[in-house]
Amino acid sequence: MPKKSVHQDEHAVLVELLREMRQASGITQVALAEALGRSQSHISDIESGTRRLDLIQLRDYCAACGDQLIAFVKRFEARLH
């Protein structure tokens, strides 16, 4: 049986890039949470890898950090190779 995605190496890369993107934008977890209508602990769970994002949530996360989804995905793919 395949591993759940939260346990795959790719998921670790994803959460690392999410954290890097937020930090590079100068946004705190609290500010990002407010922008997304979520709690700070929700953002913390995402960045620690215990909570997953769907595609729409990922797009919103990127937009709140001033980034585009396509640019984020390109960085993700480059980091995997």
PyMOL Python script that loads the backbone (N, CA, C, O; Angstrom):
from pymol import cmd

cmd.read_pdbstr("""\
ATOM      1  N   MET A   1       0.840  -1.181   0.000  1.00  0.00           N
ATOM      2  CA  MET A   1       0.000   0.000   0.000  1.00  0.00           C
ATOM      3  C   MET A   1       0.888   1.248   0.000  1.00  0.00           C
ATOM      4  O   MET A   1       1.833   1.326   0.785  1.00  0.00           O
ATOM      5  N   PRO A   2       0.600   2.222  -0.867  1.00  0.00           N
ATOM      6  CA  PRO A   2       1.436   3.428  -0.922  1.00  0.00           C
ATOM      7  C   PRO A   2       1.315   4.251   0.353  1.00  0.00           C
ATOM      8  O   PRO A   2       0.299   4.218   1.047  1.00  0.00           O
ATOM      9  N   LYS A   3       2.392   4.994   0.643  1.00  0.00           N
ATOM     10  CA  LYS A   3       2.391   5.877   1.804  1.00  0.00           C
ATOM     11  C   LYS A   3       1.429   7.035   1.558  1.00  0.00           C
ATOM     12  O   LYS A   3       1.231   7.460   0.420  1.00  0.00           O
ATOM     13  N   LYS A   4       0.833   7.542   2.644  1.00  0.00           N
ATOM     14  CA  LYS A   4       0.017   8.742   2.531  1.00  0.00           C
ATOM     15  C   LYS A   4       0.920   9.902   2.140  1.00  0.00           C
ATOM     16  O   LYS A   4       2.101   9.923   2.488  1.00  0.00           O
ATOM     17  N   SER A   5       0.363  10.865   1.415  1.00  0.00           N
ATOM     18  CA  SER A   5       1.192  11.949   0.894  1.00  0.00           C
ATOM     19  C   SER A   5       1.847  12.773   1.995  1.00  0.00           C
ATOM     20  O   SER A   5       2.907  13.354   1.763  1.00  0.00           O
ATOM     21  N   VAL A   6       1.254  12.844   3.186  1.00  0.00           N
ATOM     22  CA  VAL A   6       1.882  13.620   4.246  1.00  0.00           C
ATOM     23  C   VAL A   6       3.152  12.963   4.753  1.00  0.00           C
ATOM     24  O   VAL A   6       3.908  13.579   5.504  1.00  0.00           O
ATOM     25  N   HIS A   7       3.400  11.718   4.353  1.00  0.00           N
ATOM     26  CA  HIS A   7       4.592  11.015   4.789  1.00  0.00           C
ATOM     27  C   HIS A   7       5.623  10.869   3.674  1.00  0.00           C
ATOM     28  O   HIS A   7       6.672  10.258   3.878  1.00  0.00           O
ATOM     29  N   GLN A   8       5.341  11.415   2.517  1.00  0.00           N
ATOM     30  CA  GLN A   8       6.259  11.316   1.402  1.00  0.00           C
ATOM     31  C   GLN A   8       7.250  12.476   1.426  1.00  0.00           C
ATOM     32  O   GLN A   8       6.973  13.553   1.953  1.00  0.00           O
ATOM     33  N   ASP A   9       8.408  12.217   0.837  1.00  0.00           N
ATOM     34  CA  ASP A   9       9.435  13.257   0.754  1.00  0.00           C
ATOM     35  C   ASP A   9       8.919  14.503   0.033  1.00  0.00           C
ATOM     36  O   ASP A   9       9.296  15.623   0.377  1.00  0.00           O
ATOM     37  N   GLU A  10       8.066  14.306  -0.955  1.00  0.00           N
ATOM     38  CA  GLU A  10       7.525  15.436  -1.700  1.00  0.00           C
ATOM     39  C   GLU A  10       6.721  16.364  -0.790  1.00  0.00           C
ATOM     40  O   GLU A  10       6.735  17.582  -0.968  1.00  0.00           O
ATOM     41  N   HIS A  11       6.035  15.794   0.165  1.00  0.00           N
ATOM     42  CA  HIS A  11       5.249  16.627   1.082  1.00  0.00           C
ATOM     43  C   HIS A  11       6.170  17.488   1.940  1.00  0.00           C
ATOM     44  O   HIS A  11       5.851  18.641   2.231  1.00  0.00           O
ATOM     45  N   ALA A  12       7.308  16.934   2.345  1.00  0.00           N
ATOM     46  CA  ALA A  12       8.280  17.715   3.121  1.00  0.00           C
ATOM     47  C   ALA A  12       8.791  18.896   2.294  1.00  0.00           C
ATOM     48  O   ALA A  12       8.967  19.994   2.821  1.00  0.00           O
ATOM     49  N   VAL A  13       9.025  18.674   1.017  1.00  0.00           N
ATOM     50  CA  VAL A  13       9.456  19.756   0.126  1.00  0.00           C
ATOM     51  C   VAL A  13       8.357  20.800   0.016  1.00  0.00           C
ATOM     52  O   VAL A  13       8.632  21.999   0.060  1.00  0.00           O
ATOM     53  N   LEU A  14       7.127  20.359  -0.126  1.00  0.00           N
ATOM     54  CA  LEU A  14       6.002  21.278  -0.246  1.00  0.00           C
ATOM     55  C   LEU A  14       5.895  22.196   0.966  1.00  0.00           C
ATOM     56  O   LEU A  14       5.802  23.414   0.809  1.00  0.00           O
ATOM     57  N   VAL A  15       5.908  21.639   2.157  1.00  0.00           N
ATOM     58  CA  VAL A  15       5.749  22.483   3.346  1.00  0.00           C
ATOM     59  C   VAL A  15       6.957  23.392   3.549  1.00  0.00           C
ATOM     60  O   VAL A  15       6.819  24.509   4.048  1.00  0.00           O
ATOM     61  N   GLU A  16       8.123  22.925   3.170  1.00  0.00           N
ATOM     62  CA  GLU A  16       9.315  23.780   3.259  1.00  0.00           C
ATOM     63  C   GLU A  16       9.173  24.988   2.331  1.00  0.00           C
ATOM     64  O   GLU A  16       9.480  26.114   2.721  1.00  0.00           O
ATOM     65  N   LEU A  17       8.711  24.752   1.115  1.00  0.00           N
ATOM     66  CA  LEU A  17       8.528  25.845   0.166  1.00  0.00           C
ATOM     67  C   LEU A  17       7.421  26.800   0.607  1.00  0.00           C
ATOM     68  O   LEU A  17       7.531  28.009   0.407  1.00  0.00           O
ATOM     69  N   LEU A  18       6.366  26.272   1.200  1.00  0.00           N
ATOM     70  CA  LEU A  18       5.303  27.134   1.712  1.00  0.00           C
ATOM     71  C   LEU A  18       5.837  28.074   2.783  1.00  0.00           C
ATOM     72  O   LEU A  18       5.557  29.272   2.768  1.00  0.00           O
ATOM     73  N   ARG A  19       6.600  27.523   3.701  1.00  0.00           N
ATOM     74  CA  ARG A  19       7.183  28.323   4.785  1.00  0.00           C
ATOM     75  C   ARG A  19       8.146  29.363   4.205  1.00  0.00           C
ATOM     76  O   ARG A  19       8.115  30.529   4.598  1.00  0.00           O
ATOM     77  N   GLU A  20       8.996  28.939   3.272  1.00  0.00           N
ATOM     78  CA  GLU A  20       9.944  29.859   2.648  1.00  0.00           C
ATOM     79  C   GLU A  20       9.222  30.992   1.928  1.00  0.00           C
ATOM     80  O   GLU A  20       9.634  32.148   2.019  1.00  0.00           O
ATOM     81  N   MET A  21       8.152  30.666   1.215  1.00  0.00           N
ATOM     82  CA  MET A  21       7.405  31.684   0.477  1.00  0.00           C
ATOM     83  C   MET A  21       6.804  32.700   1.443  1.00  0.00           C
ATOM     84  O   MET A  21       6.890  33.907   1.215  1.00  0.00           O
ATOM     85  N   ARG A  22       6.203  32.215   2.511  1.00  0.00           N
ATOM     86  CA  ARG A  22       5.604  33.128   3.486  1.00  0.00           C
ATOM     87  C   ARG A  22       6.669  34.028   4.108  1.00  0.00           C
ATOM     88  O   ARG A  22       6.488  35.242   4.204  1.00  0.00           O
ATOM     89  N   GLN A  23       7.764  33.430   4.524  1.00  0.00           N
ATOM     90  CA  GLN A  23       8.826  34.210   5.161  1.00  0.00           C
ATOM     91  C   GLN A  23       9.434  35.225   4.195  1.00  0.00           C
ATOM     92  O   GLN A  23       9.713  36.358   4.586  1.00  0.00           O
ATOM     93  N   ALA A  24       9.639  34.831   2.948  1.00  0.00           N
ATOM     94  CA  ALA A  24      10.205  35.740   1.946  1.00  0.00           C
ATOM     95  C   ALA A  24       9.277  36.916   1.673  1.00  0.00           C
ATOM     96  O   ALA A  24       9.729  38.005   1.319  1.00  0.00           O
ATOM     97  N   SER A  25       7.982  36.690   1.841  1.00  0.00           N
ATOM     98  CA  SER A  25       7.027  37.774   1.616  1.00  0.00           C
ATOM     99  C   SER A  25       6.934  38.707   2.806  1.00  0.00           C
ATOM    100  O   SER A  25       6.309  39.764   2.718  1.00  0.00           O
ATOM    101  N   GLY A  26       7.555  38.325   3.932  1.00  0.00           N
ATOM    102  CA  GLY A  26       7.534  39.157   5.124  1.00  0.00           C
ATOM    103  C   GLY A  26       6.238  39.068   5.907  1.00  0.00           C
ATOM    104  O   GLY A  26       5.956  39.922   6.749  1.00  0.00           O
ATOM    105  N   ILE A  27       5.450  38.042   5.635  1.00  0.00           N
ATOM    106  CA  ILE A  27       4.165  37.865   6.301  1.00  0.00           C
ATOM    107  C   ILE A  27       4.317  36.882   7.456  1.00  0.00           C
ATOM    108  O   ILE A  27       4.925  35.823   7.301  1.00  0.00           O
ATOM    109  N   THR A  28       3.774  37.232   8.594  1.00  0.00           N
ATOM    110  CA  THR A  28       3.788  36.314   9.738  1.00  0.00           C
ATOM    111  C   THR A  28       2.681  35.279   9.566  1.00  0.00           C
ATOM    112  O   THR A  28       1.783  35.445   8.740  1.00  0.00           O
ATOM    113  N   GLN A  29       2.755  34.225  10.344  1.00  0.00           N
ATOM    114  CA  GLN A  29       1.675  33.239  10.327  1.00  0.00           C
ATOM    115  C   GLN A  29       0.351  33.886  10.725  1.00  0.00           C
ATOM    116  O   GLN A  29      -0.696  33.562  10.165  1.00  0.00           O
ATOM    117  N   VAL A  30       0.399  34.787  11.680  1.00  0.00           N
ATOM    118  CA  VAL A  30      -0.823  35.462  12.137  1.00  0.00           C
ATOM    119  C   VAL A  30      -1.433  36.279  11.001  1.00  0.00           C
ATOM    120  O   VAL A  30      -2.638  36.202  10.763  1.00  0.00           O
ATOM    121  N   ALA A  31      -0.616  37.058  10.303  1.00  0.00           N
ATOM    122  CA  ALA A  31      -1.111  37.887   9.207  1.00  0.00           C
ATOM    123  C   ALA A  31      -1.644  37.029   8.065  1.00  0.00           C
ATOM    124  O   ALA A  31      -2.668  37.359   7.467  1.00  0.00           O
ATOM    125  N   LEU A  32      -0.959  35.937   7.763  1.00  0.00           N
ATOM    126  CA  LEU A  32      -1.423  35.037   6.708  1.00  0.00           C
ATOM    127  C   LEU A  32      -2.750  34.407   7.106  1.00  0.00           C
ATOM    128  O   LEU A  32      -3.670  34.313   6.294  1.00  0.00           O
ATOM    129  N   ALA A  33      -2.841  33.984   8.346  1.00  0.00           N
ATOM    130  CA  ALA A  33      -4.083  33.388   8.835  1.00  0.00           C
ATOM    131  C   ALA A  33      -5.240  34.377   8.700  1.00  0.00           C
ATOM    132  O   ALA A  33      -6.331  34.007   8.269  1.00  0.00           O
ATOM    133  N   GLU A  34      -5.000  35.624   9.067  1.00  0.00           N
ATOM    134  CA  GLU A  34      -6.041  36.647   8.945  1.00  0.00           C
ATOM    135  C   GLU A  34      -6.452  36.838   7.494  1.00  0.00           C
ATOM    136  O   GLU A  34      -7.639  36.955   7.191  1.00  0.00           O
ATOM    137  N   ALA A  35      -5.476  36.870   6.601  1.00  0.00           N
ATOM    138  CA  ALA A  35      -5.765  37.048   5.177  1.00  0.00           C
ATOM    139  C   ALA A  35      -6.592  35.893   4.619  1.00  0.00           C
ATOM    140  O   ALA A  35      -7.399  36.078   3.707  1.00  0.00           O
ATOM    141  N   LEU A  36      -6.386  34.718   5.168  1.00  0.00           N
ATOM    142  CA  LEU A  36      -7.084  33.525   4.680  1.00  0.00           C
ATOM    143  C   LEU A  36      -8.341  33.203   5.481  1.00  0.00           C
ATOM    144  O   LEU A  36      -9.062  32.259   5.158  1.00  0.00           O
ATOM    145  N   GLY A  37      -8.603  33.986   6.523  1.00  0.00           N
ATOM    146  CA  GLY A  37      -9.767  33.712   7.358  1.00  0.00           C
ATOM    147  C   GLY A  37      -9.620  32.450   8.185  1.00  0.00           C
ATOM    148  O   GLY A  37     -10.597  31.749   8.450  1.00  0.00           O
ATOM    149  N   ARG A  38      -8.406  32.169   8.586  1.00  0.00           N
ATOM    150  CA  ARG A  38      -8.091  30.971   9.378  1.00  0.00           C
ATOM    151  C   ARG A  38      -7.398  31.375  10.665  1.00  0.00           C
ATOM    152  O   ARG A  38      -7.136  32.554  10.904  1.00  0.00           O
ATOM    153  N   SER A  39      -7.105  30.380  11.488  1.00  0.00           N
ATOM    154  CA  SER A  39      -6.360  30.636  12.723  1.00  0.00           C
ATOM    155  C   SER A  39      -4.865  30.480  12.468  1.00  0.00           C
ATOM    156  O   SER A  39      -4.451  29.842  11.500  1.00  0.00           O
ATOM    157  N   GLN A  40      -4.069  31.066  13.342  1.00  0.00           N
ATOM    158  CA  GLN A  40      -2.618  30.911  13.244  1.00  0.00           C
ATOM    159  C   GLN A  40      -2.239  29.452  13.382  1.00  0.00           C
ATOM    160  O   GLN A  40      -1.309  28.991  12.720  1.00  0.00           O
ATOM    161  N   SER A  41      -2.944  28.713  14.232  1.00  0.00           N
ATOM    162  CA  SER A  41      -2.613  27.295  14.411  1.00  0.00           C
ATOM    163  C   SER A  41      -2.891  26.498  13.134  1.00  0.00           C
ATOM    164  O   SER A  41      -2.231  25.490  12.880  1.00  0.00           O
ATOM    165  N   HIS A  42      -3.850  26.934  12.340  1.00  0.00           N
ATOM    166  CA  HIS A  42      -4.117  26.284  11.050  1.00  0.00           C
ATOM    167  C   HIS A  42      -2.899  26.429  10.135  1.00  0.00           C
ATOM    168  O   HIS A  42      -2.469  25.464   9.503  1.00  0.00           O
ATOM    169  N   ILE A  43      -2.350  27.642  10.072  1.00  0.00           N
ATOM    170  CA  ILE A  43      -1.158  27.891   9.250  1.00  0.00           C
ATOM    171  C   ILE A  43       0.021  27.093   9.797  1.00  0.00           C
ATOM    172  O   ILE A  43       0.783  26.503   9.031  1.00  0.00           O
ATOM    173  N   SER A  44       0.169  27.075  11.098  1.00  0.00           N
ATOM    174  CA  SER A  44       1.245  26.303  11.718  1.00  0.00           C
ATOM    175  C   SER A  44       1.130  24.824  11.370  1.00  0.00           C
ATOM    176  O   SER A  44       2.133  24.170  11.086  1.00  0.00           O
ATOM    177  N   ASP A  45      -0.085  24.299  11.393  1.00  0.00           N
ATOM    178  CA  ASP A  45      -0.294  22.890  11.039  1.00  0.00           C
ATOM    179  C   ASP A  45       0.096  22.622   9.588  1.00  0.00           C
ATOM    180  O   ASP A  45       0.674  21.579   9.281  1.00  0.00           O
ATOM    181  N   ILE A  46      -0.217  23.554   8.704  1.00  0.00           N
ATOM    182  CA  ILE A  46       0.171  23.402   7.301  1.00  0.00           C
ATOM    183  C   ILE A  46       1.692  23.383   7.180  1.00  0.00           C
ATOM    184  O   ILE A  46       2.262  22.512   6.522  1.00  0.00           O
ATOM    185  N   GLU A  47       2.339  24.349   7.822  1.00  0.00           N
ATOM    186  CA  GLU A  47       3.789  24.486   7.698  1.00  0.00           C
ATOM    187  C   GLU A  47       4.561  23.417   8.464  1.00  0.00           C
ATOM    188  O   GLU A  47       5.748  23.215   8.209  1.00  0.00           O
ATOM    189  N   SER A  48       3.918  22.743   9.382  1.00  0.00           N
ATOM    190  CA  SER A  48       4.579  21.629  10.073  1.00  0.00           C
ATOM    191  C   SER A  48       4.307  20.311   9.364  1.00  0.00           C
ATOM    192  O   SER A  48       4.906  19.287   9.694  1.00  0.00           O
ATOM    193  N   GLY A  49       3.401  20.337   8.388  1.00  0.00           N
ATOM    194  CA  GLY A  49       3.128  19.135   7.609  1.00  0.00           C
ATOM    195  C   GLY A  49       2.018  18.267   8.149  1.00  0.00           C
ATOM    196  O   GLY A  49       1.805  17.164   7.647  1.00  0.00           O
ATOM    197  N   THR A  50       1.301  18.730   9.159  1.00  0.00           N
ATOM    198  CA  THR A  50       0.232  17.904   9.724  1.00  0.00           C
ATOM    199  C   THR A  50      -1.127  18.188   9.099  1.00  0.00           C
ATOM    200  O   THR A  50      -2.080  17.443   9.329  1.00  0.00           O
ATOM    201  N   ARG A  51      -1.228  19.245   8.319  1.00  0.00           N
ATOM    202  CA  ARG A  51      -2.478  19.572   7.628  1.00  0.00           C
ATOM    203  C   ARG A  51      -2.176  19.752   6.148  1.00  0.00           C
ATOM    204  O   ARG A  51      -1.202  20.405   5.773  1.00  0.00           O
ATOM    205  N   ARG A  52      -3.015  19.170   5.323  1.00  0.00           N
ATOM    206  CA  ARG A  52      -2.831  19.255   3.877  1.00  0.00           C
ATOM    207  C   ARG A  52      -3.661  20.385   3.276  1.00  0.00           C
ATOM    208  O   ARG A  52      -4.633  20.849   3.873  1.00  0.00           O
ATOM    209  N   LEU A  53      -3.261  20.810   2.097  1.00  0.00           N
ATOM    210  CA  LEU A  53      -3.990  21.823   1.336  1.00  0.00           C
ATOM    211  C   LEU A  53      -4.536  21.207   0.063  1.00  0.00           C
ATOM    212  O   LEU A  53      -3.886  20.355  -0.543  1.00  0.00           O
ATOM    213  N   ASP A  54      -5.730  21.630  -0.353  1.00  0.00           N
ATOM    214  CA  ASP A  54      -6.169  21.260  -1.687  1.00  0.00           C
ATOM    215  C   ASP A  54      -5.683  22.340  -2.657  1.00  0.00           C
ATOM    216  O   ASP A  54      -5.070  23.319  -2.235  1.00  0.00           O
ATOM    217  N   LEU A  55      -5.946  22.171  -3.918  1.00  0.00           N
ATOM    218  CA  LEU A  55      -5.419  23.082  -4.934  1.00  0.00           C
ATOM    219  C   LEU A  55      -5.940  24.512  -4.752  1.00  0.00           C
ATOM    220  O   LEU A  55      -5.186  25.474  -4.896  1.00  0.00           O
ATOM    221  N   ILE A  56      -7.211  24.643  -4.442  1.00  0.00           N
ATOM    222  CA  ILE A  56      -7.794  25.972  -4.249  1.00  0.00           C
ATOM    223  C   ILE A  56      -7.152  26.656  -3.044  1.00  0.00           C
ATOM    224  O   ILE A  56      -6.829  27.842  -3.105  1.00  0.00           O
ATOM    225  N   GLN A  57      -6.967  25.927  -1.964  1.00  0.00           N
ATOM    226  CA  GLN A  57      -6.327  26.483  -0.772  1.00  0.00           C
ATOM    227  C   GLN A  57      -4.888  26.869  -1.056  1.00  0.00           C
ATOM    228  O   GLN A  57      -4.409  27.894  -0.570  1.00  0.00           O
ATOM    229  N   LEU A  58      -4.189  26.049  -1.847  1.00  0.00           N
ATOM    230  CA  LEU A  58      -2.812  26.365  -2.207  1.00  0.00           C
ATOM    231  C   LEU A  58      -2.759  27.648  -3.028  1.00  0.00           C
ATOM    232  O   LEU A  58      -1.880  28.484  -2.814  1.00  0.00           O
ATOM    233  N   ARG A  59      -3.678  27.810  -3.952  1.00  0.00           N
ATOM    234  CA  ARG A  59      -3.725  29.038  -4.754  1.00  0.00           C
ATOM    235  C   ARG A  59      -3.962  30.254  -3.864  1.00  0.00           C
ATOM    236  O   ARG A  59      -3.316  31.289  -4.033  1.00  0.00           O
ATOM    237  N   ASP A  60      -4.884  30.128  -2.920  1.00  0.00           N
ATOM    238  CA  ASP A  60      -5.168  31.228  -1.991  1.00  0.00           C
ATOM    239  C   ASP A  60      -3.958  31.539  -1.112  1.00  0.00           C
ATOM    240  O   ASP A  60      -3.658  32.705  -0.858  1.00  0.00           O
ATOM    241  N   TYR A  61      -3.269  30.506  -0.653  1.00  0.00           N
ATOM    242  CA  TYR A  61      -2.068  30.655   0.177  1.00  0.00           C
ATOM    243  C   TYR A  61      -1.012  31.438  -0.605  1.00  0.00           C
ATOM    244  O   TYR A  61      -0.408  32.374  -0.080  1.00  0.00           O
ATOM    245  N   CYS A  62      -0.797  31.049  -1.857  1.00  0.00           N
ATOM    246  CA  CYS A  62       0.174  31.737  -2.705  1.00  0.00           C
ATOM    247  C   CYS A  62      -0.224  33.197  -2.904  1.00  0.00           C
ATOM    248  O   CYS A  62       0.609  34.093  -2.770  1.00  0.00           O
ATOM    249  N   ALA A  63      -1.490  33.436  -3.223  1.00  0.00           N
ATOM    250  CA  ALA A  63      -1.964  34.800  -3.473  1.00  0.00           C
ATOM    251  C   ALA A  63      -1.784  35.671  -2.235  1.00  0.00           C
ATOM    252  O   ALA A  63      -1.380  36.828  -2.345  1.00  0.00           O
ATOM    253  N   ALA A  64      -2.078  35.130  -1.069  1.00  0.00           N
ATOM    254  CA  ALA A  64      -1.925  35.892   0.179  1.00  0.00           C
ATOM    255  C   ALA A  64      -0.465  36.251   0.440  1.00  0.00           C
ATOM    256  O   ALA A  64      -0.171  37.232   1.122  1.00  0.00           O
ATOM    257  N   CYS A  65       0.442  35.448  -0.108  1.00  0.00           N
ATOM    258  CA  CYS A  65       1.876  35.712   0.034  1.00  0.00           C
ATOM    259  C   CYS A  65       2.415  36.533  -1.134  1.00  0.00           C
ATOM    260  O   CYS A  65       3.617  36.790  -1.215  1.00  0.00           O
ATOM    261  N   GLY A  66       1.524  36.945  -2.040  1.00  0.00           N
ATOM    262  CA  GLY A  66       1.942  37.759  -3.176  1.00  0.00           C
ATOM    263  C   GLY A  66       2.615  36.967  -4.274  1.00  0.00           C
ATOM    264  O   GLY A  66       3.400  37.514  -5.049  1.00  0.00           O
ATOM    265  N   ASP A  67       2.314  35.684  -4.345  1.00  0.00           N
ATOM    266  CA  ASP A  67       2.926  34.812  -5.343  1.00  0.00           C
ATOM    267  C   ASP A  67       1.834  34.209  -6.215  1.00  0.00           C
ATOM    268  O   ASP A  67       0.652  34.272  -5.877  1.00  0.00           O
ATOM    269  N   GLN A  68       2.232  33.630  -7.328  1.00  0.00           N
ATOM    270  CA  GLN A  68       1.292  32.956  -8.216  1.00  0.00           C
ATOM    271  C   GLN A  68       1.455  31.446  -8.074  1.00  0.00           C
ATOM    272  O   GLN A  68       2.560  30.940  -7.873  1.00  0.00           O
ATOM    273  N   LEU A  69       0.358  30.754  -8.180  1.00  0.00           N
ATOM    274  CA  LEU A  69       0.365  29.301  -8.050  1.00  0.00           C
ATOM    275  C   LEU A  69       1.338  28.663  -9.043  1.00  0.00           C
ATOM    276  O   LEU A  69       2.107  27.775  -8.672  1.00  0.00           O
ATOM    277  N   ILE A  70       1.310  29.104 -10.287  1.00  0.00           N
ATOM    278  CA  ILE A  70       2.163  28.490 -11.313  1.00  0.00           C
ATOM    279  C   ILE A  70       3.641  28.662 -10.974  1.00  0.00           C
ATOM    280  O   ILE A  70       4.433  27.745 -11.190  1.00  0.00           O
ATOM    281  N   ALA A  71       4.018  29.811 -10.451  1.00  0.00           N
ATOM    282  CA  ALA A  71       5.412  30.045 -10.065  1.00  0.00           C
ATOM    283  C   ALA A  71       5.791  29.139  -8.904  1.00  0.00           C
ATOM    284  O   ALA A  71       6.898  28.602  -8.859  1.00  0.00           O
ATOM    285  N   PHE A  72       4.868  28.974  -7.969  1.00  0.00           N
ATOM    286  CA  PHE A  72       5.124  28.097  -6.828  1.00  0.00           C
ATOM    287  C   PHE A  72       5.311  26.655  -7.291  1.00  0.00           C
ATOM    288  O   PHE A  72       6.230  25.974  -6.837  1.00  0.00           O
ATOM    289  N   VAL A  73       4.457  26.191  -8.183  1.00  0.00           N
ATOM    290  CA  VAL A  73       4.543  24.817  -8.676  1.00  0.00           C
ATOM    291  C   VAL A  73       5.856  24.598  -9.423  1.00  0.00           C
ATOM    292  O   VAL A  73       6.461  23.531  -9.312  1.00  0.00           O
ATOM    293  N   LYS A  74       6.292  25.581 -10.171  1.00  0.00           N
ATOM    294  CA  LYS A  74       7.575  25.469 -10.880  1.00  0.00           C
ATOM    295  C   LYS A  74       8.729  25.326  -9.884  1.00  0.00           C
ATOM    296  O   LYS A  74       9.633  24.518 -10.097  1.00  0.00           O
ATOM    297  N   ARG A  75       8.702  26.106  -8.799  1.00  0.00           N
ATOM    298  CA  ARG A  75       9.739  25.972  -7.769  1.00  0.00           C
ATOM    299  C   ARG A  75       9.682  24.605  -7.106  1.00  0.00           C
ATOM    300  O   ARG A  75      10.715  24.001  -6.815  1.00  0.00           O
ATOM    301  N   PHE A  76       8.471  24.125  -6.871  1.00  0.00           N
ATOM    302  CA  PHE A  76       8.283  22.803  -6.279  1.00  0.00           C
ATOM    303  C   PHE A  76       8.897  21.717  -7.164  1.00  0.00           C
ATOM    304  O   PHE A  76       9.654  20.872  -6.686  1.00  0.00           O
ATOM    305  N   GLU A  77       8.569  21.746  -8.433  1.00  0.00           N
ATOM    306  CA  GLU A  77       9.092  20.750  -9.375  1.00  0.00           C
ATOM    307  C   GLU A  77      10.613  20.850  -9.483  1.00  0.00           C
ATOM    308  O   GLU A  77      11.293  19.825  -9.536  1.00  0.00           O
ATOM    309  N   ALA A  78      11.151  22.055  -9.515  1.00  0.00           N
ATOM    310  CA  ALA A  78      12.610  22.226  -9.595  1.00  0.00           C
ATOM    311  C   ALA A  78      13.291  21.678  -8.352  1.00  0.00           C
ATOM    312  O   ALA A  78      14.368  21.089  -8.447  1.00  0.00           O
ATOM    313  N   ARG A  79      12.685  21.861  -7.201  1.00  0.00           N
ATOM    314  CA  ARG A  79      13.283  21.386  -5.944  1.00  0.00           C
ATOM    315  C   ARG A  79      13.295  19.855  -5.881  1.00  0.00           C
ATOM    316  O   ARG A  79      14.152  19.264  -5.224  1.00  0.00           O
ATOM    317  N   LEU A  80      12.350  19.223  -6.560  1.00  0.00           N
ATOM    318  CA  LEU A  80      12.286  17.756  -6.542  1.00  0.00           C
ATOM    319  C   LEU A  80      13.359  17.125  -7.421  1.00  0.00           C
ATOM    320  O   LEU A  80      13.702  15.956  -7.246  1.00  0.00           O
ATOM    321  N   HIS A  81      13.886  17.897  -8.363  1.00  0.00           N
ATOM    322  CA  HIS A  81      14.866  17.331  -9.313  1.00  0.00           C
ATOM    323  C   HIS A  81      16.267  17.796  -9.043  1.00  0.00           C
ATOM    324  O   HIS A  81      17.194  17.407  -9.754  1.00  0.00           O
TER     325      HIS A  81
END
""", "prot")
cmd.dss("prot")
cmd.show_as("cartoon", "prot")
cmd.util.cbc("prot")
cmd.orient("prot")
